[in-house]
């Protein structure tokens, strides 16, 4: 006869385990310890088996019957409910270990092994910290697009539109890594493209005409600050590297006899070694500077700690002291200056200019072509640019 909740609550604790049937193989097991356990007896492949369905009252009578019916349905399709239960428990255990936070940490470790710059990794760690409170412990397969959008909206609500877009991209990287390691099937951030407010693009300030560049060059060559800062600004004007590439440069990267500077892959934006020709004017500056800092690994060591390079703020602060506002010129702006004026000159192949700037595409053949075919052009272009810069001083 089917059980009722009233009956179940009235059962007394037996001295020995006791089974009370509810029908269809479902029964309640009363134990001497006071537990009331739901069990389902069934036969599969000729063997008698028992399936645990939970404990009363956490699993109610109605829920126990639902689980019995589900198991019966599995039996009807040739599935052993006990085996299916073990599979689901194993999958749940794996899912619990494959949380967003755990996979994000794996991705960071992978990129560390691949030699990503510390500043890049620190930025990514910070961006991920914005998502961790909500997603850290969530199984990555269970995370939905609306959940991610809610996280992004919180950042966007603070007016940090660019950060919100970067967060979406970084969360997407975590999901794509999970897909590549067979722990997720899709990237929910893909469907969120266009959902966020687009930030207003602000280009880095740069001088892009010869007349104003002449004023900047004269100020740099007459700068009365530290010798190292003046040398760094001169080299920025002559070589137009990324500020971080120059600030963190080590003497071992320079071959002054062959007039070359080989920037290691871990410090370039494209994560590929970049070799630059050094015009004579740059070699002279480095030779003089070598007498001052050549006994240390770093070309531009910090005053506070010789093991650390000068900061980008050092170069920008020097530009401010010379009277150039952040809307007029930044240390990164030397790249835009050179790119604009070299292209406008009409003297040089645009691809050679791009190669010198380190803007090389992903195509292997094209990269080889850049390295081999344009080296002589880049050497000549370097001397032409250096001569032009020095001509502005007078």
C-alpha positions in Angstrom: 0.0 0.0 0.0 1.5 3.4 -0.9 3.0 5.4 1.9 1.9 8.9 3.2 4.0 11.6 4.8 2.0 11.3 8.0 2.9 7.6 8.2 6.6 8.2 7.5 6.8 10.8 10.3 5.1 8.4 12.7 7.5 5.5 12.1 9.6 4.7 15.2 13.2 3.8 15.1 13.6 0.0 14.8 16.1 -2.2 16.6 17.1 -3.7 13.2 17.0 -2.3 9.7 13.4 -2.4 8.4 12.0 -2.0 4.8 8.6 -0.4 4.2 7.3 -0.6 0.6 5.8 2.3 -1.3 5.2 0.3 -4.5 7.0 -0.2 -7.8 10.2 -1.3 -6.1 10.5 1.9 -4.0 10.8 1.4 -0.3 11.9 3.3 2.8 14.7 1.8 4.8 14.5 2.6 8.5 17.8 2.1 10.4 18.6 1.7 14.1 20.5 5.0 13.8 17.3 6.9 13.0 17.8 7.4 9.3 15.0 7.1 6.8 16.6 6.2 3.4 14.8 5.8 0.1 15.9 2.8 -1.9 14.7 1.3 -5.2 15.0 -2.5 -5.9 15.2 -3.5 -9.5 16.6 -6.2 -11.8 19.1 -5.4 -14.6 20.7 -8.0 -16.9 19.4 -10.8 -14.7 20.8 -9.4 -11.5 19.0 -7.9 -8.5 20.2 -4.4 -7.7 19.4 -1.5 -5.3 19.6 2.2 -6.1 19.9 4.9 -3.4 17.6 7.8 -3.9 18.4 10.0 -0.9 17.2 10.4 2.7 13.9 11.6 4.0 12.9 14.4 4.7 15.5 16.0 2.4 14.1 13.9 -0.3 10.4 14.1 0.0 8.0 11.3 -0.8 7.0 13.0 -4.0 10.6 13.5 -5.1 11.4 9.9 -4.2 8.6 8.7 -6.5 9.9 11.1 -9.3 13.3 9.5 -9.0 11.8 6.0 -9.0 9.9 6.8 -12.2 13.0 8.3 -13.8 15.0 5.1 -13.0 12.2 3.0 -14.4 12.4 5.1 -17.6 16.1 4.4 -17.9 15.6 0.7 -17.4 13.0 0.8 -20.2 15.7 2.1 -22.6 18.4 -0.4 -21.5 20.2 1.9 -19.0 21.3 0.7 -15.6 20.2 3.5 -13.2 23.0 2.6 -10.7 25.7 3.0 -13.4 24.1 6.2 -14.7 24.1 7.6 -11.2 27.9 6.9 -10.9 28.5 8.5 -14.2 26.6 11.7 -13.2 28.5 11.9 -9.9 31.8 11.5 -11.7 30.8 14.3 -14.1 29.7 16.5 -11.3 33.0 16.0 -9.5 35.0 16.9 -12.7 32.8 19.9 -13.2 33.4 21.1 -9.7 37.2 20.9 -10.3 36.9 22.6 -13.7 35.7 26.0 -12.4 36.2 29.3 -14.1 38.8 30.3 -11.5 40.9 27.1 -11.8 40.9 27.3 -15.6 41.8 31.0 -15.6 44.8 30.2 -13.3 45.9 27.4 -15.7 45.7 29.9 -18.6 47.9 32.4 -16.7 50.5 29.7 -15.9 50.5 28.6 -19.5 51.2 32.2 -20.7 53.9 32.6 -18.0 55.7 29.5 -19.4 55.3 31.0 -22.9 57.3 34.0 -21.8 54.6 36.7 -21.8 55.7 40.0 -20.3 55.1 40.4 -16.6 53.2 43.6 -17.2 50.9 41.8 -19.6 50.3 39.0 -17.1 49.7 41.5 -14.3 47.1 43.3 -16.3 45.3 40.1 -17.2 45.3 39.0 -13.6 43.8 42.3 -12.6 41.1 42.2 -15.3 40.2 38.6 -14.3 39.9 39.8 -10.6 36.8 41.7 -11.7 35.1 38.5 -12.8 36.3 36.2 -10.0 33.7 37.2 -7.3 30.8 36.0 -9.4 32.5 33.3 -11.6 35.4 32.0 -9.6 33.7 28.9 -8.2 31.3 28.2 -11.0 31.8 25.1 -13.2 32.8 26.6 -16.6 30.3 24.4 -18.5 27.5 25.9 -16.3 28.3 29.6 -16.9 25.8 31.3 -19.2 26.0 34.4 -21.3 23.5 36.3 -19.1 25.8 35.6 -16.1 28.8 37.1 -17.9 26.8 40.0 -19.1 25.8 40.8 -15.5 29.5 40.9 -14.5 30.3 43.2 -17.5 27.4 45.5 -16.7 28.7 46.2 -13.2 32.0 47.4 -14.7 30.2 49.3 -17.4 28.0 51.0 -14.9 31.0 52.7 -13.4 31.8 54.3 -16.7 34.7 51.9 -17.4 33.7 51.0 -20.9 37.2 50.0 -22.2 37.7 47.8 -19.1 34.4 46.1 -19.7 35.3 45.3 -23.3 38.7 44.0 -22.2 37.0 41.9 -19.5 34.7 40.3 -22.1 37.7 39.5 -24.3 39.7 38.0 -21.4 36.8 35.9 -20.2 36.5 34.7 -23.8 40.2 33.7 -23.7 39.5 31.5 -20.6 36.6 29.8 -22.4 38.5 29.2 -25.5 41.3 27.7 -23.5 38.7 25.5 -21.8 37.4 24.4 -25.2 40.9 23.6 -26.4 41.4 21.4 -23.3 38.0 19.7 -23.8 36.4 21.2 -20.7 33.9 23.4 -22.4 31.9 23.2 -25.7 31.3 26.9 -26.4 32.3 30.4 -25.6 29.3 32.4 -24.3 31.1 35.7 -24.8 30.8 35.4 -28.5 27.1 36.1 -28.3 27.8 39.3 -26.2 29.6 41.1 -29.0 27.9 44.5 -29.5 26.2 44.3 -26.1 28.6 46.8 -24.4 29.0 50.5 -24.8 31.8 51.2 -27.2 34.5 53.5 -25.6 35.5 56.6 -27.3 38.8 56.0 -29.0 41.6 58.4 -27.9 44.8 58.2 -29.9 48.1 58.7 -28.2 49.3 62.3 -28.6 52.1 62.7 -31.2 53.7 65.5 -33.2 53.3 64.7 -36.9 54.8 67.7 -38.8 58.4 68.7 -39.3 58.1 72.2 -37.9 56.8 71.1 -34.5 59.1 68.1 -34.5 62.1 70.5 -34.9 61.0 72.3 -31.7 60.7 69.0 -29.8 64.1 67.8 -31.1 65.9 71.0 -30.0 64.3 70.7 -26.5 65.5 67.1 -26.2 69.1 67.8 -27.2 69.2 70.8 -24.9 67.4 69.0 -22.0 69.1 69.8 -18.6 67.7 66.8 -16.7 69.6 63.6 -16.0 72.0 62.3 -18.7 70.3 58.9 -18.9 66.9 60.5 -19.5 68.2 62.8 -22.2 69.9 59.8 -23.9 66.7 57.8 -23.7 64.7 60.6 -25.3 67.3 61.0 -28.0 67.1 57.3 -28.8 63.3 57.4 -28.8 63.5 60.2 -31.4 66.1 58.3 -33.5 64.9 54.8 -33.3 61.1 55.2 -32.4 60.8 51.8 -30.5 58.0 51.1 -28.1 58.9 52.8 -24.8 59.0 49.5 -22.9 61.4 48.0 -25.4 63.9 50.8 -24.8 63.4 51.3 -21.0 64.0 47.7 -20.3 66.8 47.2 -22.8 69.9 45.4 -21.7 73.4 45.9 -23.0 73.6 42.3 -24.1 71.0 43.1 -26.8 73.3 45.6 -28.6 76.1 44.9 -31.0 77.6 48.4 -31.5 80.2 47.1 -33.9 77.6 45.7 -36.2 75.2 48.6 -35.3 72.3 46.3 -34.4 69.8 46.1 -31.6 68.0 42.7 -31.1 64.9 43.1 -29.0 64.0 39.7 -27.4 60.6 38.2 -28.2 59.3 38.4 -24.6 59.5 42.2 -24.7 58.0 42.8 -28.1 54.2 43.3 -28.7 54.2 40.7 -31.4 56.1 38.2 -29.2 58.8 37.7 -31.9 62.4 38.8 -31.8 62.8 42.1 -33.5 66.2 43.3 -34.9 66.7 47.0 -35.6 69.6 48.7 -37.4 71.3 51.4 -35.5 72.2 54.6 -37.3 75.6 56.2 -36.5 74.0 58.9 -34.3 72.4 56.2 -32.1 75.6 54.2 -31.9 77.4 57.4 -30.6 74.8 58.0 -28.0 75.0 54.4 -26.8 78.8 54.4 -26.7 78.8 57.5 -24.5 76.1 56.0 -22.3 78.0 52.7 -22.0 80.7 54.5 -20.0 78.1 55.4 -17.5 75.8 52.3 -17.2 77.8 49.7 -19.1 78.9 47.9 -15.9 75.2 47.0 -15.2 72.9 44.7 -17.2 70.3 47.5 -17.8 71.0 50.3 -20.2 68.6 52.6 -18.3 68.7 51.6 -14.6 66.4 53.3 -12.1 68.0 55.7 -9.7 66.1 54.1 -6.8 67.1 50.5 -7.8 69.7 49.6 -10.4 68.0 46.3 -10.9 64.9 48.0 -12.2 64.6 50.1 -15.4 63.4 53.7 -15.5 59.6 54.1 -15.7 57.7 55.4 -18.7 56.6 58.2 -16.5 60.2 59.3 -16.4 60.2 60.0 -20.1 56.7 61.6 -20.1 57.6 63.7 -17.1 60.7 65.0 -19.0 58.5 66.0 -21.9 56.2 67.9 -19.5 59.1 69.8 -18.0 60.1 70.8 -21.5 56.6 72.3 -21.9 54.9 69.6 -24.0 51.5 68.7 -22.6 50.1 65.1 -22.7 47.8 66.3 -25.5 50.8 67.3 -27.6 53.3 64.5 -27.1 54.0 61.3 -25.2 56.9 58.9 -25.2 54.8 56.4 -27.3 54.1 59.2 -29.8 57.6 59.0 -31.3 56.3 55.9 -33.2 53.4 57.8 -34.8 55.7 60.7 -35.6 58.2 58.5 -37.4 55.5 56.5 -39.2 53.6 59.6 -40.4 56.7 61.5 -41.6 58.5 58.5 -43.2 55.4 57.6 -45.1 54.7 61.2 -46.2 58.3 61.5 -47.4 57.6 59.1 -50.3 61.2 57.9 -50.0 60.5 54.5 -48.5 58.5 51.4 -49.1 55.5 51.4 -46.7 56.2 47.7 -46.0 59.8 48.5 -45.0 58.4 51.2 -42.6 56.0 48.7 -41.1 58.8 46.1 -40.7 61.0 48.7 -38.9 58.1 49.6 -36.6 57.6 45.9 -35.8 54.2 45.8 -37.3 54.7 42.4 -39.0 51.7 40.3 -39.9 51.2 36.7 -38.9 51.9 35.2 -42.3 55.2 33.3 -42.2 56.2 34.0 -45.8 55.5 37.7 -45.4 57.5 37.8 -42.2 60.5 36.2 -43.9 60.1 38.6 -46.8 60.2 41.5 -44.3 63.3 40.3 -42.7 65.3 39.5 -45.8 64.2 42.0 -48.4 63.8 45.1 -46.3 66.9 45.0 -44.1 69.0 47.1 -46.5 66.2 49.5 -47.0 65.7 49.8 -43.2 69.5 50.5 -42.7 69.3 53.3 -45.3 66.0 54.6 -43.9 67.5 54.6 -40.4 70.4 56.8 -41.5 68.1 59.1 -43.5 65.8 59.5 -40.5 68.8 60.2 -38.1 70.2 62.7 -40.5 66.8 64.4 -40.7 66.5 64.5 -36.9 70.0 66.0 -36.5 69.3 68.5 -39.3 66.4 69.8 -37.2 68.7 70.7 -34.3 70.2 73.6 -36.3 
